[in-house]
């Protein structure tokens, strides 16, 4: 009984640490995506909205995490975006179109 409890606690600990690492990766990727489109990542944070299982290109099962974040083009607007991480790799991302002010 103690062995099962220890295994469960170790699994929970691993998942928690892995989730923290993936969140940091998502923040970095969100910042890079925002910079690519001359946008600013608001609040410098992301929020995990979904965790599921998916398969990578080699067919291995990995966690598929969806992170949501907000960006701004000029500081007065807020665009809702998301990205998906399969394991540690960026699988999909979406930044909605926005109007750029022409000077």
Helices and strands as residue ranges (DSSP letters): H 2-36, E 40-41, G 42-44, E 47-55, E 61-72, E 79-86, E 89-94
